[in-house]
Amino acid sequence: MPTLPGGGGAFRPPNPTLTAGRADEAAIAVVRHFGHRLLGLPFTLLGAVRRPAPGWTGPWHYWWQAHFLDCLVDAGRRELRREQHYDGGNGPSAGRLAARLLRTVRWRNGFRFPNAYYDDMAWLALATQRLDALAADANKPRFRSKSAARRLLPQLESAHTSDLGGGLFWSTARDFKNTPATAPTALYLARSGDTGQAARLLDWLDAELYAPERRLYLDGVRVAGGKPALVPDVYTYNQGPVLAALLAVGRDADLRRAAELVHGIAAGLVQQPEVTEEEGRKLVLRTHGAGDGGLFTGILARYLAVAARSEKLPGEVRELAARMVADTAEGFWAGRAIENHRSWEVLVFSADPAAPAAGKPEPGTVLELSTQLQAWMTLEAAATLAG
């Protein structure tokens, strides 16, 4: 294999048994530590937004649940390949838990799937689409939920207007069009077979929010005082679904842009290089703290892994994407800690793959679901690189 930029030497795919085991451990940690029943009702599942839990009347963060669902689908895919539950068979399968979670999200959201944020709905639509595909492959039709897509797609379509030249509004306030809503919707449409609509969304992103000097996508365009105002912030998670959508639509220009984007991420969204004589530079992705930002880099890792597996990209681009995923996953794993939780122990991951999780957390330490999902997502992404 060729040498990658940054002096890291030839990239070696991670060991499949090792990476699968790490992803299993992350799944067990998040499900056991954060999974809970809604109002104690059997056959329900939600992710507590933090531990200690704030109670069922507190915030529950719809879009965090969407990524919890996506992670469960990842674990379910691994179960299907190995014919073995992620936790060794001690509880329900990841696919069954995913179906419970989707049903419970609807109940917790007032017995409906739509909410006021189009990016939230796009993330849930993507995760549900993957759950349906898993159910079909596993011959588990009861895990499918066609009602979610049937209710969410019209909402997303309603947010795609000619205002500001195209793109999707972020919320029902309709004063901000951005990458977080437009990119996952483009990916959902492309994976659904509507590549024409997806291509139009990508064209808007390229025209309005792509920064060629950085080879990255900016956050959005806000209406301020009746005039458009660019929001130039750059976040890791915005790059991920654009990258996957470019590959899914797959026009020649899309594939060139996807390759540029991978290089832009490697140049602008990795941490300060850590150089060792044996390994060279580590391409560890930047993170964005806690709260919503605690999910961002895990999302990028998920879709960098898609690029790493795509035969539509040149080999050196695929290997660059793979190295960023593998190095970031290694950082999360190396920095893990163990927390004593009642009669058992659970893994705790840092919000930053370049920093450890500070040893064994003290009892009562607040831990957020977002940061733990981020590490789990990244470890799942690394597991897909190994086959």
N, C-alpha and C positions, 0 to 999 in steps of 0.2 A: 504494500500500500504506500501511497505517496506521503511525504512529510507535509504536515499541515502548517498554515501560517502561525507564527509565534514560537517556532522552535520546539514544538511538542513531540516531535518524532512521529513515527508511523502509528496510526490509530489502530488499536486492537479492540474488537468488539468485546463487551463485557461477558463474563461467564454466565450462561443462561440459568444454571441452577442457583448460583449466588444471587443474581438480580431478582429472580422470581421469589426466592426466600425472603429477600429484603422487602419486596413489595407486599408479600403476605404479612410480614410483621407490621408494616405500616397500616395495612388494612385492619388487622386485629386491633391495633392500638386505637385507631380513630373510631371504629365501630363500638368497641367496648367502653371507651372513655367518653364519647360524645353521643352515641346513639341512645335514644330514649323513646318511650311510647308517648303518644299524644294523649294527655289526660289519663294516662294509665290504660288506655284502650288496647286490647290485644290485637295483634296483626297490624299495628301501626308503627311508623318509624320516622323520626326527625333527628337532625343533628343539632344538639345544643350549641348555641353560638359561642359559649365559653363555659369553662369549668373553674370554680363552682358555678352551677347553672343559675341564671337569673330568674327562673320561674317561667311558666308557660305563657304568662301575659306580657313578658318582655319581648325585645326584638328577636326576630327569628331569621331574618335575611334570606329572602326567597332565592337570590342568585347563588348564595353559598350552598343551599340545598341542591341546586342544579349541578354544581360541581361535585358535591357529595355523590349524587346520582351517577355522574360520569365516572367517578373513581370506582364505584361499585360495579359498573359495567366493565371497566378494565379488569377488575378482579374476576368477574364472571367469565370474561374471555379466557383468562388464564385457567379457570376451573374447567372450562369446556375442552381446552387443549390437553389438560393433564388428567381429566376425569377424576378430579380431587378437589374438595372444598378448600377455600383459601385458609380456613382455620383448622384444617385436618378433619373436618366432619363433625365438629362439636356443636354446631348450630346451623341455622338456615344457610342456604347457599347465598352467594353474593347476588345472583340474579333474583332470587326470591326477595332478598332485602331491598333491592332496587325497585321492584314492583311495589313493595309496601311503602317505600319512601315516596314514590311518585303519587300514589293514592293519598298519602297523608299530606303532601304539599297542597293538593287540591282542597282537602278538608280544612287545613290550617289557613288557607287563603280565602275562606268564606265559601267553600264548595264551588270554586271556580278556578280556572287556570290563569286567565288574564289578570294583570295588575297595571299599575300606572307607568311602568318603565319597560320600554321596548327592548333594551339590552337584556334585562332579566328574562323576558319571555323568549328572546332568541337563544339564550344559554339553555333554558329548559327545553326548548324545541330540539336543539342539537342533542342533548343528553337523551331525550325521549326517543329520538330517531335511532340512536345507537342501541338503546334498550330494546326497541322493537326488532332491530336486526339480530341482536343476541338471542331474543326469544325465538325468532324464526330458525336460526341456526341450531338452537338447542331443542327445537320442537316443543317449545313451551308456550303455546298460544295464549295461555291465561296471563302471562306476564306482559302482554302487549297492551298498549293504551292508545288506540287511534283517536280517541276523543281529545287528547292533549293537542296533537297536531291540528286537528279539525278546528279547535277553538283558538289556537295561537297563531296559525298562519294568517287568517284574516286581519288580526291585530297588527302583525308585522307589515302586511301589505298596505294597511291604512296609513302607516307611518312613512311609507316611501312616496314622497310627493315631489313636484317640480320646484318647490321652494328651495332657494339656495342652490339651484342647479341639479338637485337629486339627493341621493342618500337618504338615510333614515333619521327621523327625530329620535332623541334619546328618551323622552318622556311625553306624557300626554299634555304637558305644558306647551309643547311644540315651539320652543324657543332656542333649541340647540340640536344640531345635527352632528353626529360624531362617529368615530371609528368603533367605539365599543358596541354600538347598536348595529351599524351597517355591516361590519366585517363578519360577525357570527351569523347574521341573516343571509349574507351572500354565500357563506359556506353551507348553511342549511339548504338553501335553494339549489345550489350546485349538486349537493349530495342527493337531493330529491329529483334531480333530472332537469330542473329549470335553469339550464346554464345561460340562457339568454338574459333572464332577469338578473341572475348573479353577475353576469358580465357587465351589465349596466351599473350595478353597484360598485364593482371594482373600478370601472372607468371613472366614476365620480370620485372615489377615493384617490385614484392616481392624479386626477386633475386638481383636486382641492387640498388634499392632505398629505401627499407624498413630498418629502423633502429630499431632492436628489443629491444635495451636498452631503447629507447624512445617511442616505439610503435607508431611511426609516419613515414611518407614518406618524403624523402629528395627531393630536387628540380630537379636534373638531372645529366647527364654525358656529359661533353663538350669535343670535340676533340681539344687538344692543342699541337702543335708541332707534330702532327701525332699520339699522344697518348691520351687515354681517361683520363679525369680528373674529379673526382667527385665534384659536386657543392652541398655542404652539407646544404644549407639554408633550413629552415623549415618555410613554410607559411601555414596559416589557409586554404586558398582556395584549396590547393593541396589535403588536406585530404578528402574534401567533395565528389568529383566525384569518388575517389577510393572507398570510403565507399559505395556509391550507386551502383557502378559497382560490388563490392563484393556481395552485396545482390541480385543484378539482375542475376548474374551468378549462385550463390547459391550452389556451391560445399561445402561439409562439412568443408574443409580447409578454404574456403572463409568466411564462417559464423564465424568460430573461429577467423579469422583475423579481421573481421568486429567488433566483440565484443572487441578484443584487442585494435583496433583503437579508438573506442569510449572512452575506459578507458585512452588511451594515450592522446587524446584530452583534456579530463577532467583534467589530471595530468599536461600537459605541455602547453596548449594553452588557459588557462583561466587567468584572471587578478588576482592580489593579492586579497585574499579573503576579502570580506567586511562582517563582522560578526555583527549581531544584536541579542539581547537576544530573540526577538520574532521569527526571521526567520532563524537564523544561517547563514551559508556561502552562498554567492551569486556566482553562476557559470557563470560569465559574460565573454564572449569570448574576447580574445585580438583582437586588430585591427592593421592596418598597414598604418595609416595616410591617405593622400589624393592621387590624381592621380590614377593610376591603383590600387594601394594598397587600395584605398577607397572602392573597390568592394569585397575584398578578404573574409572578415568575413561574409558578407551577403551570399556568395556562400556556405560557410561551414554551415551556419544556415539552408539554403535550404535543404541540404542533411542530416544534423542531424535530421531534421524533418521527412525525409524519413525513417531513422533508427528508430525513435520513433514510427512510425506507422507500422513497419515491424513485423509480427508475426514470422519471422524466427529467431529473437533474443530473448534471455532471458528477462524476465520482468524487472529485475534491470538494464540491459543495455539500454533498451528502455526508461526507466524512467530517467536515467542519461542523455541520449540524449535530452529528452524532457525538462529537467530542464535547460540545457545549452541554448536551444532555447528560452524558456520562460523568463529566467532571462536576457538574452541579449536583447530581445525585450522590456522587461519592462524598461531596462536602456535607450534604444533609445527613448521610449515614454516619460519617466520621464524627459529627458533632452531636449525635443523639445522646440523650440521658435517660435515666429510668426513674419513674415516679412510683412511689408506693400508693396504691389505691385500694383501700379496704383490705381484702384478703389476697390481692394479687398485685402484680407490678405491670406498668404500662410504659411503652416507649414515649418519649417526648422529643420533638424536633425543634430546632432553633428556627427563628424567622429568617435567619441569614445563613446560607450554606457555608460561608467563610468564618462563621463564629459558632462555638459550641453552645449547647443549651444549658450551660452553667451548672454542670454536675447534676446532682439529684435535687429536684425542686423541693422547696419547703412545702409542708401541708398548707393548703389554702391558696397557693400561688395561682393567680388567674392565668388561664391558658385559653387561647382563642382557637376556634375551629378552623378559621381561615388559614392560619399558618401551618396547622397540622395537615390540612388538605393539600396545601402547596407542596409539602415534602412528600406526601403520599403520591400525588400526581406525578412528581418528578421521578420517584422511584418506579412507578408504573411505566412511565415513558422509557426509562432506562431498560426495564425488563423487555420491552418490545424490540430493542436493538439487538438482543441476543437471539432472536428467533421466536 
